[in-house]
């Protein structure tokens, strides 16, 4: 079971956030020092990291998929590097959608491997070398910006404009993973997702620091199965409300909804409740792609739910359609400069 982020992280800082401030301060000191001082392994292909400032989702996975598509359009063979969060496998593994379940490799890895070569590894350096051995000539890391394990050629930090960075406090008093000043120093660009205002201050700060700002939105694919229908929506993601808004964008009417923790694996009782409650009220079940992959490969009522549920697929659409390709080009140029610098250092 994956733990759920405390709701108070996403509201104005209260007594809980301030009470944890001493612990957050120590956490921030350690996380900041690690980002600033850690020795990063050099990988012999360009490395792009898609991360975010905070714990929880901001659209990293669809962003990574969009970048992979841009790379393939340029004739490259991109490979995804994921930690396999929520999965049980603790060995470096090439993900096979025909043989692996979400319980083994994590839901995000199953989504990524639909697009291109995907490796999960708790040791990012080992995973990166496995991708190179498998023929990848560009690595796209889904998350891991703060881990300071690999030399990055481009770090794209995604921020949701509705949630922003929550209460602004560091873990455990808030959702921020490392001091914003250090994260800002090391990122290459910010991807601002949506039309909210919660990210405006950070975006201005990044612009003053000379960082590139990209703008995008999650665009749901057309789904005739739910347009105009009364729906029972459920989601086990970091921000279920974002999903419910998306369902409305494709013309669905959410009559009932049920939230679960991020990366949640549904119990038999929960599955039975979803099926029975939807049937009782004659509602169509709808969920996210990430939730749907966690239902695959099972029997009984879970298989029934997987067959009945309608899935809303989303894509990350950049305001500038050329932006993903520009990010790929910049990463390659930075990689070449990195290799020259490393070669010169070796001669000294």
Secondary structure as GFF3:
##gff-version 3
##sequence-region A 1 348
A	DSSP	three_ten_helix	7	10	.	.	.	ID=ss1
A	DSSP	alpha_helix	15	19	.	.	.	ID=ss2
A	DSSP	alpha_helix	21	37	.	.	.	ID=ss3
A	DSSP	beta_strand	46	52	.	.	.	ID=ss4
A	DSSP	alpha_helix	60	73	.	.	.	ID=ss5
A	DSSP	beta_strand	78	82	.	.	.	ID=ss6
A	DSSP	beta_strand	93	94	.	.	.	ID=ss7
A	DSSP	alpha_helix	102	105	.	.	.	ID=ss8
A	DSSP	alpha_helix	107	113	.	.	.	ID=ss9
A	DSSP	beta_strand	118	120	.	.	.	ID=ss10
A	DSSP	alpha_helix	124	133	.	.	.	ID=ss11
A	DSSP	beta_strand	138	142	.	.	.	ID=ss12
A	DSSP	three_ten_helix	145	147	.	.	.	ID=ss13
A	DSSP	beta_strand	154	160	.	.	.	ID=ss14
A	DSSP	alpha_helix	180	186	.	.	.	ID=ss15
A	DSSP	beta_strand	189	193	.	.	.	ID=ss16
A	DSSP	alpha_helix	200	208	.	.	.	ID=ss17
A	DSSP	beta_strand	212	220	.	.	.	ID=ss18
A	DSSP	beta_strand	230	235	.	.	.	ID=ss19
A	DSSP	alpha_helix	240	249	.	.	.	ID=ss20
A	DSSP	beta_strand	253	259	.	.	.	ID=ss21
A	DSSP	alpha_helix	268	280	.	.	.	ID=ss22
A	DSSP	beta_strand	284	288	.	.	.	ID=ss23
A	DSSP	alpha_helix	289	293	.	.	.	ID=ss24
A	DSSP	alpha_helix	300	308	.	.	.	ID=ss25
A	DSSP	beta_strand	310	312	.	.	.	ID=ss26
A	DSSP	beta_strand	314	318	.	.	.	ID=ss27
A	DSSP	alpha_helix	323	347	.	.	.	ID=ss28
###
